[in-house]
Amino acid sequence: MDFYLDLAMIIISITMIVVIILQSRGAGLGGLGGGSFGGTGYHVRRGVERLLFQVTIALSAAFFALAIATVLLVG
């Protein structure tokens, strides 16, 4: 049981790192068109950016739940 929890945490953490890196690369591309609002304005997530944001939240929740489960079951 301990092996499977550790393996799941490793897989989720690597996936979360990849998704966060993809988000940071996507944020850099949003400012290419310039802006007449001084660079600060309201930003709405759409398409892939919104999907990555939701996947990040789900992976964070799963990682937290697995960490708690590991402490309760193994520790």
MODELLER restraints for C-alpha pairs under 7 A, 6 or more apart:
rsr = mdl.restraints
at = mdl.atoms
rsr.add(forms.Gaussian(group=physical.xy_distance, feature=features.Distance(at['CA:2:A'], at['CA:74:A']), mean=6.48, stdev=0.5))
rsr.add(forms.Gaussian(group=physical.xy_distance, feature=features.Distance(at['CA:5:A'], at['CA:66:A']), mean=6.98, stdev=0.5))
rsr.add(forms.Gaussian(group=physical.xy_distance, feature=features.Distance(at['CA:5:A'], at['CA:70:A']), mean=6.55, stdev=0.5))
rsr.add(forms.Gaussian(group=physical.xy_distance, feature=features.Distance(at['CA:9:A'], at['CA:63:A']), mean=6.35, stdev=0.5))
rsr.add(forms.Gaussian(group=physical.xy_distance, feature=features.Distance(at['CA:9:A'], at['CA:66:A']), mean=6.67, stdev=0.5))
rsr.add(forms.Gaussian(group=physical.xy_distance, feature=features.Distance(at['CA:12:A'], at['CA:59:A']), mean=6.54, stdev=0.5))
rsr.add(forms.Gaussian(group=physical.xy_distance, feature=features.Distance(at['CA:12:A'], at['CA:63:A']), mean=6.44, stdev=0.5))
rsr.add(forms.Gaussian(group=physical.xy_distance, feature=features.Distance(at['CA:16:A'], at['CA:56:A']), mean=6.32, stdev=0.5))
rsr.add(forms.Gaussian(group=physical.xy_distance, feature=features.Distance(at['CA:16:A'], at['CA:59:A']), mean=6.21, stdev=0.5))
rsr.add(forms.Gaussian(group=physical.xy_distance, feature=features.Distance(at['CA:19:A'], at['CA:52:A']), mean=6.43, stdev=0.5))
rsr.add(forms.Gaussian(group=physical.xy_distance, feature=features.Distance(at['CA:19:A'], at['CA:56:A']), mean=6.56, stdev=0.5))
rsr.add(forms.Gaussian(group=physical.xy_distance, feature=features.Distance(at['CA:23:A'], at['CA:49:A']), mean=6.94, stdev=0.5))
rsr.add(forms.Gaussian(group=physical.xy_distance, feature=features.Distance(at['CA:23:A'], at['CA:52:A']), mean=6.64, stdev=0.5))
